[in-house]
Amino acid sequence: MLSRTADHLFWMARYTERAENTARMLDVHVQSALLQPSAAATSEGWAGVLGISELTGAYRQRHGEVSAERVLEFMVRDNANPSSICSCLRAARENARAVRGAITTEAWETVNQTWLELQRIATERVIQRDPGVLFEWVKHRSHLLRGVTSGTMLRDEAFHFLRIGTLLERADNTARLLDVKFHARTADFHGSSGQRGQEQDFYHWAGVLRSVSGFEVYRKIYREAITPERVAEMLILRTSMPRSLAACMAEIVGDLAKVAHPQSVETLRRAGLLNAQLQFGRIEDIMATGLHAWLTDFLIRINELGSDISQDFLAA
């Protein structure tokens, strides 16, 4: 496969996954903001949304003070923000159009129709009336594209590069979400006490789980009260949880092995090493090391892995 084709497929998948992750994050936060006891807490929550995507600086340059309306506009419709939902879905469509011959007709039509429908939804100002409707639609379209590619595409190099792009983006987002949410709850913990603090703790971690479709999964696995350590264990080490770091890395290694060539031996080794640490790791050791330090190291390594994949397989 031409490196340029692989590059377009890789980024088509990453941008689609990024749009879905942004929609998930915003959807949960719109709901949880209703439970915040003060305007200051609400503002801090929206600042956390920007922090997960490392967009705080870019936002403040354009909008200044953090507010729910401005953050939603910035994260959904702002074309100057390359990580906004509109920007991501537009980029996914442009990458798909460049490689129409490498994907099935059904996959192209799904990507193209998503972009066309988004233009209509944006003009109807759905985000002001009921943002939850838009977020559910974005998630549905992302699910639809994954289902179409899985159900219609040959399991060749094109399919594997789509999966690698999807899973790298998903692992990066899960790690960022955990890091920011654990930091936020640690900072809030000292200001909460008694029954009120326990209620806030429950809704905080329930929101984190819902943002990765993990609330019901948590109940099935642990059948007990939601605790930070269990949330971290499920989203880092549980291979049966589709959005966990361990599940993402296991599939990345499998897909990399199927497209490997002599120049990618070191990249595959590094991916395998990171995968092994997740497969055989224990949450007690991670928490003893310090979750923030561990997640920071993981983010560095997953981004280095993305750079290595670009150098080995994709267009310069």
CORQUIRA-V21192 format. One record per pair of residues at least 24 apart in sequence whose C-alpha atoms are under 6 Angstrom apart, sorted by the first residue. I is the first residue (numbers start at 1). J is the second residue. Records with the same first field share a line. If there is no record, write none. Layout:
BEGIN
I: J + J
END
This chain:
BEGIN
3: 313 + 314 + 315
4: 315
6: 314
7: 314 + 315
8: 95
9: 162
10: 161 + 162 + 165
12: 92 + 95
13: 162 + 165 + 166
14: 165 + 166 + 169
15: 88 + 92
16: 92
17: 166
19: 85 + 88
20: 139
23: 135
24: 211
25: 211
27: 132
28: 207 + 211
52: 176 + 177
107: 148 + 149
160: 255
164: 252
167: 248
171: 245
179: 292
233: 283
237: 278
246: 278
249: 275
250: 275
264: 312
END
